[in-house]
Amino acid sequence: MSIYVEARRCPQDHRCPAIRFCPVDAISQTGHDAPVVDNEKCISCGKCFRVCPYAAFQEREN
């Protein structure tokens, strides 16, 4: 499984709150673009799912 950001759900006008909560720094964001998940670092802890108010974080099979 990999985690990604559904850009249509993310308003992209704010700093993503999930960045602060990711324990392995797997989420990055340039400016106010949609955040990006580095699945090489991601441990699938689910914190990004719980923190995102827009349910923009999604999971998909590889």
PDB file of N, CA, C and O in Angstrom, chain B, residues numbered from 101:
ATOM      1  N   MET B 101       0.833  -1.183   0.000  1.00  0.00           N
ATOM      2  CA  MET B 101       0.000   0.000   0.000  1.00  0.00           C
ATOM      3  C   MET B 101       0.878   1.247   0.000  1.00  0.00           C
ATOM      4  O   MET B 101       1.977   1.254   0.555  1.00  0.00           O
ATOM      5  N   SER B 102       0.379   2.276  -0.621  1.00  0.00           N
ATOM      6  CA  SER B 102       1.065   3.564  -0.579  1.00  0.00           C
ATOM      7  C   SER B 102       0.027   4.648  -0.274  1.00  0.00           C
ATOM      8  O   SER B 102      -1.162   4.502  -0.556  1.00  0.00           O
ATOM      9  N   ILE B 103       0.515   5.715   0.300  1.00  0.00           N
ATOM     10  CA  ILE B 103      -0.342   6.837   0.665  1.00  0.00           C
ATOM     11  C   ILE B 103      -0.046   7.991  -0.274  1.00  0.00           C
ATOM     12  O   ILE B 103       1.109   8.251  -0.611  1.00  0.00           O
ATOM     13  N   TYR B 104      -1.094   8.677  -0.693  1.00  0.00           N
ATOM     14  CA  TYR B 104      -0.938   9.828  -1.570  1.00  0.00           C
ATOM     15  C   TYR B 104      -1.966  10.889  -1.186  1.00  0.00           C
ATOM     16  O   TYR B 104      -2.888  10.621  -0.416  1.00  0.00           O
ATOM     17  N   VAL B 105      -1.799  12.089  -1.726  1.00  0.00           N
ATOM     18  CA  VAL B 105      -2.733  13.183  -1.466  1.00  0.00           C
ATOM     19  C   VAL B 105      -3.616  13.370  -2.682  1.00  0.00           C
ATOM     20  O   VAL B 105      -3.128  13.578  -3.793  1.00  0.00           O
ATOM     21  N   GLU B 106      -4.910  13.293  -2.465  1.00  0.00           N
ATOM     22  CA  GLU B 106      -5.889  13.553  -3.522  1.00  0.00           C
ATOM     23  C   GLU B 106      -5.984  15.072  -3.650  1.00  0.00           C
ATOM     24  O   GLU B 106      -6.648  15.725  -2.845  1.00  0.00           O
ATOM     25  N   ALA B 107      -5.324  15.629  -4.657  1.00  0.00           N
ATOM     26  CA  ALA B 107      -5.204  17.091  -4.805  1.00  0.00           C
ATOM     27  C   ALA B 107      -6.558  17.794  -4.888  1.00  0.00           C
ATOM     28  O   ALA B 107      -6.677  18.944  -4.466  1.00  0.00           O
ATOM     29  N   ARG B 108      -7.568  17.132  -5.418  1.00  0.00           N
ATOM     30  CA  ARG B 108      -8.898  17.765  -5.518  1.00  0.00           C
ATOM     31  C   ARG B 108      -9.518  17.987  -4.146  1.00  0.00           C
ATOM     32  O   ARG B 108     -10.356  18.875  -3.987  1.00  0.00           O
ATOM     33  N   ARG B 109      -9.130  17.211  -3.170  1.00  0.00           N
ATOM     34  CA  ARG B 109      -9.675  17.371  -1.814  1.00  0.00           C
ATOM     35  C   ARG B 109      -8.885  18.384  -0.986  1.00  0.00           C
ATOM     36  O   ARG B 109      -9.398  18.920  -0.004  1.00  0.00           O
ATOM     37  N   CYS B 110      -7.668  18.640  -1.374  1.00  0.00           N
ATOM     38  CA  CYS B 110      -6.803  19.552  -0.625  1.00  0.00           C
ATOM     39  C   CYS B 110      -6.983  20.971  -1.155  1.00  0.00           C
ATOM     40  O   CYS B 110      -6.794  21.205  -2.349  1.00  0.00           O
ATOM     41  N   PRO B 111      -7.347  21.927  -0.293  1.00  0.00           N
ATOM     42  CA  PRO B 111      -7.591  23.285  -0.786  1.00  0.00           C
ATOM     43  C   PRO B 111      -6.323  24.002  -1.243  1.00  0.00           C
ATOM     44  O   PRO B 111      -6.411  24.993  -1.967  1.00  0.00           O
ATOM     45  N   GLN B 112      -5.159  23.527  -0.840  1.00  0.00           N
ATOM     46  CA  GLN B 112      -3.878  24.078  -1.274  1.00  0.00           C
ATOM     47  C   GLN B 112      -3.743  25.576  -1.019  1.00  0.00           C
ATOM     48  O   GLN B 112      -3.098  26.282  -1.795  1.00  0.00           O
ATOM     49  N   ASP B 113      -4.339  26.058   0.052  1.00  0.00           N
ATOM     50  CA  ASP B 113      -4.173  27.469   0.390  1.00  0.00           C
ATOM     51  C   ASP B 113      -3.667  27.602   1.821  1.00  0.00           C
ATOM     52  O   ASP B 113      -3.832  28.640   2.463  1.00  0.00           O
ATOM     53  N   HIS B 114      -3.046  26.530   2.307  1.00  0.00           N
ATOM     54  CA  HIS B 114      -2.557  26.528   3.678  1.00  0.00           C
ATOM     55  C   HIS B 114      -1.366  25.587   3.805  1.00  0.00           C
ATOM     56  O   HIS B 114      -1.097  24.779   2.915  1.00  0.00           O
ATOM     57  N   ARG B 115      -0.663  25.702   4.915  1.00  0.00           N
ATOM     58  CA  ARG B 115       0.386  24.734   5.221  1.00  0.00           C
ATOM     59  C   ARG B 115      -0.298  23.480   5.737  1.00  0.00           C
ATOM     60  O   ARG B 115      -1.151  23.559   6.621  1.00  0.00           O
ATOM     61  N   CYS B 116       0.058  22.353   5.210  1.00  0.00           N
ATOM     62  CA  CYS B 116      -0.567  21.083   5.564  1.00  0.00           C
ATOM     63  C   CYS B 116      -0.270  20.738   7.027  1.00  0.00           C
ATOM     64  O   CYS B 116       0.896  20.637   7.409  1.00  0.00           O
ATOM     65  N   PRO B 117      -1.305  20.557   7.844  1.00  0.00           N
ATOM     66  CA  PRO B 117      -1.070  20.240   9.255  1.00  0.00           C
ATOM     67  C   PRO B 117      -0.448  18.865   9.466  1.00  0.00           C
ATOM     68  O   PRO B 117       0.181  18.631  10.498  1.00  0.00           O
ATOM     69  N   ALA B 118      -0.607  17.955   8.518  1.00  0.00           N
ATOM     70  CA  ALA B 118      -0.068  16.609   8.677  1.00  0.00           C
ATOM     71  C   ALA B 118       1.456  16.591   8.705  1.00  0.00           C
ATOM     72  O   ALA B 118       2.050  15.665   9.258  1.00  0.00           O
ATOM     73  N   ILE B 119       2.092  17.593   8.121  1.00  0.00           N
ATOM     74  CA  ILE B 119       3.551  17.653   8.103  1.00  0.00           C
ATOM     75  C   ILE B 119       4.101  17.626   9.522  1.00  0.00           C
ATOM     76  O   ILE B 119       5.075  16.927   9.799  1.00  0.00           O
ATOM     77  N   ARG B 120       3.488  18.376  10.412  1.00  0.00           N
ATOM     78  CA  ARG B 120       3.960  18.452  11.808  1.00  0.00           C
ATOM     79  C   ARG B 120       3.801  17.133  12.549  1.00  0.00           C
ATOM     80  O   ARG B 120       4.566  16.845  13.469  1.00  0.00           O
ATOM     81  N   PHE B 121       2.820  16.334  12.161  1.00  0.00           N
ATOM     82  CA  PHE B 121       2.502  15.126  12.906  1.00  0.00           C
ATOM     83  C   PHE B 121       3.154  13.856  12.360  1.00  0.00           C
ATOM     84  O   PHE B 121       3.125  12.817  13.020  1.00  0.00           O
ATOM     85  N   CYS B 122       3.730  13.926  11.186  1.00  0.00           N
ATOM     86  CA  CYS B 122       4.365  12.745  10.597  1.00  0.00           C
ATOM     87  C   CYS B 122       5.643  12.416  11.391  1.00  0.00           C
ATOM     88  O   CYS B 122       6.569  13.226  11.439  1.00  0.00           O
ATOM     89  N   PRO B 123       5.690  11.230  12.011  1.00  0.00           N
ATOM     90  CA  PRO B 123       6.845  10.899  12.857  1.00  0.00           C
ATOM     91  C   PRO B 123       8.131  10.606  12.091  1.00  0.00           C
ATOM     92  O   PRO B 123       9.206  10.558  12.689  1.00  0.00           O
ATOM     93  N   VAL B 124       8.037  10.410  10.775  1.00  0.00           N
ATOM     94  CA  VAL B 124       9.231  10.082   9.991  1.00  0.00           C
ATOM     95  C   VAL B 124       9.518  11.115   8.902  1.00  0.00           C
ATOM     96  O   VAL B 124      10.313  10.856   7.999  1.00  0.00           O
ATOM     97  N   ASP B 125       8.880  12.275   8.979  1.00  0.00           N
ATOM     98  CA  ASP B 125       9.073  13.361   7.997  1.00  0.00           C
ATOM     99  C   ASP B 125       8.878  12.895   6.557  1.00  0.00           C
ATOM    100  O   ASP B 125       9.668  13.235   5.677  1.00  0.00           O
ATOM    101  N   ALA B 126       7.829  12.120   6.321  1.00  0.00           N
ATOM    102  CA  ALA B 126       7.559  11.593   4.984  1.00  0.00           C
ATOM    103  C   ALA B 126       6.677  12.514   4.146  1.00  0.00           C
ATOM    104  O   ALA B 126       6.439  12.236   2.971  1.00  0.00           O
ATOM    105  N   ILE B 127       6.188  13.609   4.736  1.00  0.00           N
ATOM    106  CA  ILE B 127       5.298  14.522   4.016  1.00  0.00           C
ATOM    107  C   ILE B 127       6.011  15.851   3.817  1.00  0.00           C
ATOM    108  O   ILE B 127       6.559  16.420   4.761  1.00  0.00           O
ATOM    109  N   SER B 128       6.000  16.337   2.592  1.00  0.00           N
ATOM    110  CA  SER B 128       6.611  17.634   2.298  1.00  0.00           C
ATOM    111  C   SER B 128       5.627  18.469   1.489  1.00  0.00           C
ATOM    112  O   SER B 128       4.672  17.957   0.905  1.00  0.00           O
ATOM    113  N   GLN B 129       5.890  19.756   1.475  1.00  0.00           N
ATOM    114  CA  GLN B 129       5.012  20.669   0.746  1.00  0.00           C
ATOM    115  C   GLN B 129       5.831  21.854   0.275  1.00  0.00           C
ATOM    116  O   GLN B 129       6.603  22.423   1.047  1.00  0.00           O
ATOM    117  N   THR B 130       5.673  22.227  -0.974  1.00  0.00           N
ATOM    118  CA  THR B 130       6.335  23.393  -1.533  1.00  0.00           C
ATOM    119  C   THR B 130       5.313  24.510  -1.607  1.00  0.00           C
ATOM    120  O   THR B 130       4.304  24.400  -2.302  1.00  0.00           O
ATOM    121  N   GLY B 131       5.584  25.593  -0.879  1.00  0.00           N
ATOM    122  CA  GLY B 131       4.640  26.710  -0.865  1.00  0.00           C
ATOM    123  C   GLY B 131       3.292  26.244  -0.370  1.00  0.00           C
ATOM    124  O   GLY B 131       3.187  25.630   0.692  1.00  0.00           O
ATOM    125  N   HIS B 132       2.259  26.536  -1.140  1.00  0.00           N
ATOM    126  CA  HIS B 132       0.923  26.094  -0.790  1.00  0.00           C
ATOM    127  C   HIS B 132       0.405  25.061  -1.780  1.00  0.00           C
ATOM    128  O   HIS B 132      -0.805  24.884  -1.921  1.00  0.00           O
ATOM    129  N   ASP B 133       1.327  24.371  -2.474  1.00  0.00           N
ATOM    130  CA  ASP B 133       0.928  23.271  -3.359  1.00  0.00           C
ATOM    131  C   ASP B 133       0.444  22.107  -2.511  1.00  0.00           C
ATOM    132  O   ASP B 133       0.628  22.098  -1.294  1.00  0.00           O
ATOM    133  N   ALA B 134      -0.166  21.143  -3.144  1.00  0.00           N
ATOM    134  CA  ALA B 134      -0.609  19.947  -2.428  1.00  0.00           C
ATOM    135  C   ALA B 134       0.603  19.243  -1.835  1.00  0.00           C
ATOM    136  O   ALA B 134       1.651  19.180  -2.478  1.00  0.00           O
ATOM    137  N   PRO B 135       0.482  18.715  -0.625  1.00  0.00           N
ATOM    138  CA  PRO B 135       1.598  17.993  -0.018  1.00  0.00           C
ATOM    139  C   PRO B 135       1.902  16.711  -0.790  1.00  0.00           C
ATOM    140  O   PRO B 135       1.065  16.194  -1.530  1.00  0.00           O
ATOM    141  N   VAL B 136       3.111  16.220  -0.598  1.00  0.00           N
ATOM    142  CA  VAL B 136       3.569  15.003  -1.267  1.00  0.00           C
ATOM    143  C   VAL B 136       4.053  14.034  -0.194  1.00  0.00           C
ATOM    144  O   VAL B 136       4.729  14.433   0.755  1.00  0.00           O
ATOM    145  N   VAL B 137       3.704  12.765  -0.352  1.00  0.00           N
ATOM    146  CA  VAL B 137       4.126  11.728   0.587  1.00  0.00           C
ATOM    147  C   VAL B 137       5.267  10.936  -0.033  1.00  0.00           C
ATOM    148  O   VAL B 137       5.150  10.434  -1.151  1.00  0.00           O
ATOM    149  N   ASP B 138       6.371  10.827   0.698  1.00  0.00           N
ATOM    150  CA  ASP B 138       7.501   9.999   0.278  1.00  0.00           C
ATOM    151  C   ASP B 138       7.247   8.606   0.839  1.00  0.00           C
ATOM    152  O   ASP B 138       7.478   8.360   2.023  1.00  0.00           O
ATOM    153  N   ASN B 139       6.779   7.706   0.003  1.00  0.00           N
ATOM    154  CA  ASN B 139       6.413   6.372   0.460  1.00  0.00           C
ATOM    155  C   ASN B 139       7.612   5.503   0.806  1.00  0.00           C
ATOM    156  O   ASN B 139       7.447   4.425   1.377  1.00  0.00           O
ATOM    157  N   GLU B 140       8.812   5.952   0.471  1.00  0.00           N
ATOM    158  CA  GLU B 140      10.019   5.243   0.916  1.00  0.00           C
ATOM    159  C   GLU B 140      10.234   5.466   2.414  1.00  0.00           C
ATOM    160  O   GLU B 140      10.768   4.599   3.105  1.00  0.00           O
ATOM    161  N   LYS B 141       9.816   6.626   2.909  1.00  0.00           N
ATOM    162  CA  LYS B 141       9.944   6.957   4.332  1.00  0.00           C
ATOM    163  C   LYS B 141       8.704   6.586   5.137  1.00  0.00           C
ATOM    164  O   LYS B 141       8.804   6.272   6.323  1.00  0.00           O
ATOM    165  N   CYS B 142       7.545   6.620   4.504  1.00  0.00           N
ATOM    166  CA  CYS B 142       6.264   6.436   5.183  1.00  0.00           C
ATOM    167  C   CYS B 142       6.171   5.067   5.860  1.00  0.00           C
ATOM    168  O   CYS B 142       6.527   4.044   5.276  1.00  0.00           O
ATOM    169  N   ILE B 143       5.682   5.071   7.114  1.00  0.00           N
ATOM    170  CA  ILE B 143       5.504   3.826   7.853  1.00  0.00           C
ATOM    171  C   ILE B 143       4.020   3.474   8.010  1.00  0.00           C
ATOM    172  O   ILE B 143       3.675   2.568   8.768  1.00  0.00           O
ATOM    173  N   SER B 144       3.156   4.180   7.305  1.00  0.00           N
ATOM    174  CA  SER B 144       1.707   3.942   7.315  1.00  0.00           C
ATOM    175  C   SER B 144       1.102   3.960   8.719  1.00  0.00           C
ATOM    176  O   SER B 144       0.298   3.097   9.073  1.00  0.00           O
ATOM    177  N   CYS B 145       1.500   4.953   9.509  1.00  0.00           N
ATOM    178  CA  CYS B 145       0.996   5.059  10.882  1.00  0.00           C
ATOM    179  C   CYS B 145      -0.431   5.601  10.930  1.00  0.00           C
ATOM    180  O   CYS B 145      -1.145   5.372  11.906  1.00  0.00           O
ATOM    181  N   GLY B 146      -0.856   6.323   9.879  1.00  0.00           N
ATOM    182  CA  GLY B 146      -2.218   6.832   9.814  1.00  0.00           C
ATOM    183  C   GLY B 146      -2.436   8.203  10.431  1.00  0.00           C
ATOM    184  O   GLY B 146      -3.559   8.708  10.415  1.00  0.00           O
ATOM    185  N   LYS B 147      -1.400   8.814  10.971  1.00  0.00           N
ATOM    186  CA  LYS B 147      -1.580  10.127  11.593  1.00  0.00           C
ATOM    187  C   LYS B 147      -2.040  11.173  10.585  1.00  0.00           C
ATOM    188  O   LYS B 147      -2.838  12.045  10.930  1.00  0.00           O
ATOM    189  N   CYS B 148      -1.566  11.107   9.373  1.00  0.00           N
ATOM    190  CA  CYS B 148      -1.962  12.083   8.354  1.00  0.00           C
ATOM    191  C   CYS B 148      -3.461  11.975   8.062  1.00  0.00           C
ATOM    192  O   CYS B 148      -4.125  12.986   7.833  1.00  0.00           O
ATOM    193  N   PHE B 149      -3.990  10.749   8.070  1.00  0.00           N
ATOM    194  CA  PHE B 149      -5.419  10.549   7.848  1.00  0.00           C
ATOM    195  C   PHE B 149      -6.247  11.214   8.937  1.00  0.00           C
ATOM    196  O   PHE B 149      -7.272  11.836   8.659  1.00  0.00           O
ATOM    197  N   ARG B 150      -5.795  11.077  10.174  1.00  0.00           N
ATOM    198  CA  ARG B 150      -6.543  11.609  11.314  1.00  0.00           C
ATOM    199  C   ARG B 150      -6.447  13.129  11.428  1.00  0.00           C
ATOM    200  O   ARG B 150      -7.375  13.768  11.923  1.00  0.00           O
ATOM    201  N   VAL B 151      -5.348  13.709  10.982  1.00  0.00           N
ATOM    202  CA  VAL B 151      -5.116  15.150  11.139  1.00  0.00           C
ATOM    203  C   VAL B 151      -5.731  15.973  10.003  1.00  0.00           C
ATOM    204  O   VAL B 151      -6.138  17.113  10.223  1.00  0.00           O
ATOM    205  N   CYS B 152      -5.804  15.421   8.814  1.00  0.00           N
ATOM    206  CA  CYS B 152      -6.281  16.186   7.654  1.00  0.00           C
ATOM    207  C   CYS B 152      -7.792  16.437   7.745  1.00  0.00           C
ATOM    208  O   CYS B 152      -8.577  15.489   7.748  1.00  0.00           O
ATOM    209  N   PRO B 153      -8.201  17.711   7.818  1.00  0.00           N
ATOM    210  CA  PRO B 153      -9.630  18.012   7.919  1.00  0.00           C
ATOM    211  C   PRO B 153     -10.394  17.812   6.610  1.00  0.00           C
ATOM    212  O   PRO B 153     -11.624  17.865   6.601  1.00  0.00           O
ATOM    213  N   TYR B 154      -9.683  17.583   5.511  1.00  0.00           N
ATOM    214  CA  TYR B 154     -10.320  17.452   4.196  1.00  0.00           C
ATOM    215  C   TYR B 154     -10.316  16.017   3.666  1.00  0.00           C
ATOM    216  O   TYR B 154     -10.780  15.770   2.553  1.00  0.00           O
ATOM    217  N   ALA B 155      -9.802  15.082   4.445  1.00  0.00           N
ATOM    218  CA  ALA B 155      -9.682  13.684   4.024  1.00  0.00           C
ATOM    219  C   ALA B 155      -8.948  13.571   2.687  1.00  0.00           C
ATOM    220  O   ALA B 155      -9.327  12.780   1.824  1.00  0.00           O
ATOM    221  N   ALA B 156      -7.901  14.366   2.532  1.00  0.00           N
ATOM    222  CA  ALA B 156      -7.158  14.381   1.275  1.00  0.00           C
ATOM    223  C   ALA B 156      -6.155  13.222   1.172  1.00  0.00           C
ATOM    224  O   ALA B 156      -5.751  12.840   0.074  1.00  0.00           O
ATOM    225  N   PHE B 157      -5.766  12.679   2.302  1.00  0.00           N
ATOM    226  CA  PHE B 157      -4.822  11.547   2.272  1.00  0.00           C
ATOM    227  C   PHE B 157      -5.595  10.280   1.948  1.00  0.00           C
ATOM    228  O   PHE B 157      -6.612   9.976   2.571  1.00  0.00           O
ATOM    229  N   GLN B 158      -5.098   9.554   0.970  1.00  0.00           N
ATOM    230  CA  GLN B 158      -5.747   8.334   0.487  1.00  0.00           C
ATOM    231  C   GLN B 158      -4.723   7.205   0.432  1.00  0.00           C
ATOM    232  O   GLN B 158      -3.515   7.438   0.441  1.00  0.00           O
ATOM    233  N   GLU B 159      -5.228   5.996   0.374  1.00  0.00           N
ATOM    234  CA  GLU B 159      -4.360   4.835   0.307  1.00  0.00           C
ATOM    235  C   GLU B 159      -4.680   4.067  -0.970  1.00  0.00           C
ATOM    236  O   GLU B 159      -5.840   3.962  -1.370  1.00  0.00           O
ATOM    237  N   ARG B 160      -3.646   3.536  -1.602  1.00  0.00           N
ATOM    238  CA  ARG B 160      -3.875   2.732  -2.811  1.00  0.00           C
ATOM    239  C   ARG B 160      -2.895   1.563  -2.824  1.00  0.00           C
ATOM    240  O   ARG B 160      -1.809   1.622  -2.246  1.00  0.00           O
ATOM    241  N   GLU B 161      -3.316   0.505  -3.501  1.00  0.00           N
ATOM    242  CA  GLU B 161      -2.429  -0.646  -3.656  1.00  0.00           C
ATOM    243  C   GLU B 161      -1.418  -0.330  -4.726  1.00  0.00           C
ATOM    244  O   GLU B 161      -1.718   0.350  -5.707  1.00  0.00           O
ATOM    245  N   ASN B 162      -0.233  -0.825  -4.529  1.00  0.00           N
ATOM    246  CA  ASN B 162       0.840  -0.593  -5.516  1.00  0.00           C
ATOM    247  C   ASN B 162       0.708  -1.505  -6.691  1.00  0.00           C
ATOM    248  O   ASN B 162       1.523  -1.447  -7.612  1.00  0.00           O
TER     249      ASN B 162
END
